[in-house]
Amino acid sequence: MGQQATPVRTARLGKAVGPEPTAVSGAVLLLPGGEEVSARRPSLVRAASFARSLGRRFARAGRTEGLAVHTVHYRYRGWNGSEAHPAGDAEWAADEIVRRYGDVPVCLVGLGMGGRAALRAGGHEAVNSVVAVAPWLPEEDVAAPAEPVKQLVGRQVLIVHGTNDERADPELSFRLAARAKKVNRDVCRFEVHSDGHGLHQHRDEVLCLAVDFVMGALFGCSVSRPVEDALAAPPPIGLRMPLAAGFGKSFRR
């Protein structure tokens, strides 16, 4: 039998999380995780709990600001090498936000493989900010081009990674952040000490950090002092900022 052709599918946006605002002034696109190589349909279960928690928290925090929150449903479960399917789907989704809501700022929020997709698609003209949570990145190979960072110029970028992540190497996200910081000062990275890929131990702190950053990036809301310090600090300090236990309790939105 010959090799089976990759099925042709289209990406789509999930319905708005929470009540859709009557006047949208900003949007968050949630990019879930996936696999390195797979032409199968994406699993709706993978990272669903974390994505739902993030989506609800964003929708609640941004209700009065006119924030629309949508999950991107990929065409395929895998990144699939140079095809980079999830990144292409993220760019399509940003186009779809502009088509639906007009010229509003977009934040890409990715988990795992979705974190890589968010970083890669961050150059879309509608995107003003990127959040990559436990991003899966390829091992560095001298024979292959490095993961690009120039598309992040002019964007506000937050990376969050557990130090005990055994599925997505946190050192790779640090190295990418260091390269990105050289071309864009608005890059920060927080480390969640002793936590793994799913960030189960400090999930509430991660949710609060993401909301704090996104509300500042999209709507100019004041951000917490740790985020201010991380953005202002020179490398490596601002790229290895510890996420404190209990972060966000005093200003939870």
MARKEGU-665669 format. One record per residue (C-alpha): x, y negated, z; chain. Coordinates in Angstrom, 2 decimals. Layout:
# residues N
- east:north:up:ch
- X:Y:Z:A
...
This chain:
# residues 253
- east:north:up:ch
- 0.00:0.00:0.00:A
- 1.20:-3.51:-0.72:A
- 1.64:-6.14:1.97:A
- -1.68:-7.53:3.09:A
- -2.13:-11.22:2.30:A
- -2.57:-13.66:5.16:A
- -6.29:-14.38:5.41:A
- -7.36:-17.91:4.51:A
- -9.09:-19.63:7.40:A
- -9.80:-23.16:8.56:A
- -9.11:-24.76:11.91:A
- -11.94:-26.36:13.83:A
- -12.63:-28.56:16.83:A
- -14.51:-27.21:19.80:A
- -17.45:-29.19:21.06:A
- -16.65:-32.15:23.28:A
- -15.86:-31.25:26.89:A
- -18.46:-32.81:29.17:A
- -20.86:-35.51:27.99:A
- -19.56:-37.05:24.77:A
- -19.20:-40.82:25.23:A
- -21.46:-43.04:23.18:A
- -18.48:-45.21:22.20:A
- -15.20:-43.29:21.88:A
- -12.04:-45.32:22.49:A
- -9.50:-42.49:22.83:A
- -9.21:-38.73:22.40:A
- -7.39:-35.77:23.92:A
- -6.78:-32.69:21.78:A
- -6.10:-29.52:23.78:A
- -3.76:-27.08:22.03:A
- -3.82:-23.61:23.63:A
- -1.07:-21.02:23.68:A
- -0.51:-18.18:21.24:A
- 2.11:-15.77:19.94:A
- 5.32:-16.08:17.99:A
- 4.06:-14.11:14.97:A
- 0.47:-13.08:14.32:A
- -2.07:-13.53:11.53:A
- -4.89:-12.38:13.81:A
- -7.63:-14.70:14.94:A
- -6.72:-16.64:18.09:A
- -7.79:-15.24:21.41:A
- -10.39:-17.43:23.09:A
- -9.31:-16.00:26.43:A
- -5.60:-16.86:26.28:A
- -4.83:-19.85:28.52:A
- -8.58:-20.49:28.64:A
- -8.71:-21.06:32.38:A
- -5.97:-23.68:32.39:A
- -7.31:-25.34:29.23:A
- -10.82:-25.52:30.69:A
- -9.46:-27.00:33.92:A
- -7.49:-29.60:32.00:A
- -10.40:-30.42:29.73:A
- -12.83:-30.94:32.60:A
- -10.33:-33.07:34.52:A
- -9.63:-35.28:31.50:A
- -13.31:-35.66:30.67:A
- -14.15:-36.66:34.23:A
- -11.26:-39.12:34.55:A
- -11.90:-40.76:31.16:A
- -15.68:-40.92:31.19:A
- -15.89:-44.66:31.81:A
- -13.06:-45.36:29.35:A
- -14.76:-43.62:26.42:A
- -12.51:-40.54:26.27:A
- -13.46:-37.64:24.00:A
- -11.85:-34.28:24.80:A
- -11.79:-31.39:22.31:A
- -10.02:-28.03:22.13:A
- -8.40:-27.16:18.80:A
- -9.28:-23.69:17.53:A
- -6.36:-22.52:15.40:A
- -6.55:-20.58:12.15:A
- -4.11:-17.94:13.38:A
- -2.84:-16.68:16.71:A
- 0.85:-17.00:15.74:A
- 3.32:-19.81:15.12:A
- 4.52:-17.78:12.13:A
- 7.98:-19.13:11.43:A
- 8.29:-21.96:8.96:A
- 4.51:-21.95:8.46:A
- 4.14:-23.53:11.94:A
- 0.40:-22.97:11.69:A
- -0.59:-24.48:15.09:A
- 1.31:-27.71:14.33:A
- -0.53:-28.02:11.02:A
- -3.81:-27.38:12.80:A
- -2.97:-30.10:15.34:A
- -2.36:-32.58:12.52:A
- -5.64:-31.59:10.88:A
- -7.41:-32.09:14.22:A
- -5.94:-35.59:14.59:A
- -7.24:-36.40:11.10:A
- -10.65:-35.06:12.15:A
- -10.68:-37.29:15.24:A
- -10.05:-40.34:13.05:A
- -12.79:-39.21:10.65:A
- -15.29:-38.80:13.49:A
- -14.41:-41.66:15.80:A
- -12.38:-44.16:13.81:A
- -8.98:-45.60:14.61:A
- -8.61:-44.46:18.24:A
- -5.41:-43.34:20.00:A
- -4.94:-39.59:20.33:A
- -3.01:-37.60:22.92:A
- -1.94:-34.06:22.05:A
- -1.88:-31.80:25.13:A
- -0.37:-28.38:24.51:A
- 0.16:-25.28:26.63:A
- 2.89:-22.75:25.83:A
- 3.04:-22.40:22.06:A
- 0.56:-25.28:21.95:A
- 3.21:-27.38:23.69:A
- 5.54:-26.84:20.76:A
- 2.69:-27.66:18.38:A
- 1.98:-30.90:20.26:A
- 5.62:-31.96:20.11:A
- 5.96:-31.05:16.43:A
- 2.72:-32.81:15.40:A
- 3.44:-35.87:17.56:A
- 4.43:-37.91:14.54:A
- 0.85:-38.13:13.25:A
- -0.04:-41.80:12.86:A
- -3.05:-41.53:15.20:A
- -1.03:-39.92:18.01:A
- 0.35:-42.24:20.67:A
- 1.25:-39.66:23.33:A
- 2.14:-36.01:23.86:A
- 1.94:-33.71:26.88:A
- 3.70:-30.34:26.61:A
- 3.04:-27.96:29.51:A
- 5.46:-25.00:29.72:A
- 6.25:-25.39:26.02:A
- 7.46:-22.31:24.18:A
- 10.46:-23.27:22.06:A
- 12.74:-21.17:19.85:A
- 16.15:-20.05:21.02:A
- 18.83:-22.36:19.69:A
- 20.59:-21.00:16.61:A
- 23.58:-22.73:15.06:A
- 22.50:-21.37:11.67:A
- 19.02:-22.90:11.94:A
- 18.00:-26.56:12.17:A
- 17.27:-27.82:15.67:A
- 13.69:-28.42:16.72:A
- 12.91:-31.95:15.44:A
- 12.47:-34.90:17.80:A
- 12.50:-37.99:15.56:A
- 8.72:-37.71:15.05:A
- 8.34:-38.61:18.74:A
- 9.73:-42.12:18.31:A
- 7.12:-44.63:19.47:A
- 5.16:-42.02:21.45:A
- 4.94:-41.53:25.19:A
- 6.02:-37.99:26.00:A
- 5.58:-35.86:29.12:A
- 6.98:-32.34:29.47:A
- 6.14:-30.19:32.51:A
- 7.85:-26.85:33.12:A
- 8.07:-24.29:35.90:A
- 11.62:-23.43:36.86:A
- 10.80:-19.69:37.12:A
- 9.12:-19.45:33.70:A
- 10.13:-16.11:32.20:A
- 8.11:-16.49:28.99:A
- 9.23:-19.94:27.85:A
- 12.77:-20.89:28.85:A
- 12.68:-24.17:30.84:A
- 16.27:-24.93:29.86:A
- 15.19:-25.18:26.22:A
- 12.56:-27.80:27.05:A
- 15.17:-29.75:29.03:A
- 17.54:-29.74:26.06:A
- 14.80:-30.87:23.70:A
- 13.81:-33.63:26.14:A
- 17.44:-34.77:26.34:A
- 17.65:-35.05:22.55:A
- 14.29:-36.82:22.38:A
- 15.33:-39.29:25.08:A
- 18.23:-40.42:22.89:A
- 15.82:-41.67:20.22:A
- 12.86:-42.57:22.44:A
- 13.14:-43.96:25.96:A
- 9.47:-43.13:26.71:A
- 10.19:-39.46:27.45:A
- 10.00:-37.84:30.87:A
- 10.05:-34.28:32.13:A
- 8.92:-32.82:35.44:A
- 10.09:-29.53:36.93:A
- 7.73:-27.42:39.01:A
- 10.10:-25.58:41.32:A
- 9.57:-21.86:41.88:A
- 6.52:-21.76:39.59:A
- 6.13:-19.52:36.54:A
- 4.66:-19.86:33.06:A
- 1.05:-20.17:34.19:A
- 1.90:-22.75:36.88:A
- -0.55:-21.03:39.21:A
- 1.09:-22.14:42.46:A
- 0.93:-25.87:41.71:A
- -1.83:-26.06:39.14:A
- -3.68:-28.89:40.85:A
- -0.54:-31.03:40.96:A
- 0.10:-30.36:37.26:A
- -3.47:-31.31:36.39:A
- -3.18:-34.55:38.37:A
- 0.14:-35.39:36.72:A
- -1.26:-34.79:33.22:A
- -4.34:-36.94:33.89:A
- -2.26:-39.72:35.44:A
- 0.06:-39.81:32.42:A
- -2.66:-39.57:29.77:A
- -4.86:-42.28:31.27:A
- -1.85:-44.58:31.26:A
- -0.82:-43.68:27.72:A
- -4.27:-43.94:26.12:A
- -5.90:-46.74:28.09:A
- -3.09:-48.64:29.80:A
- -4.17:-47.56:33.30:A
- -1.53:-47.90:35.97:A
- 0.45:-44.70:36.46:A
- 1.90:-43.25:39.65:A
- 5.31:-44.25:40.94:A
- 6.86:-40.84:40.13:A
- 5.87:-41.19:36.48:A
- 7.18:-44.76:36.36:A
- 10.46:-43.61:37.91:A
- 10.80:-40.62:35.57:A
- 10.31:-42.78:32.48:A
- 12.75:-45.42:33.71:A
- 15.49:-43.12:35.03:A
- 18.45:-42.26:32.82:A
- 19.05:-38.64:31.86:A
- 19.22:-36.17:33.40:A
- 17.36:-37.63:36.42:A
- 14.18:-38.52:34.58:A
- 14.20:-35.18:32.78:A
- 14.55:-33.03:35.90:A
- 12.09:-34.91:38.09:A
- 10.66:-32.56:40.73:A
- 6.87:-32.42:40.91:A
- 6.14:-32.87:44.60:A
- 3.73:-30.56:46.38:A
- 0.46:-32.40:46.93:A
- 1.08:-34.79:44.01:A
- -2.04:-36.76:43.19:A
- -3.99:-36.31:46.41:A
- -3.89:-40.02:47.17:A
- -5.10:-41.19:43.75:A
- -7.11:-38.28:42.30:A
- -9.47:-39.53:39.62:A
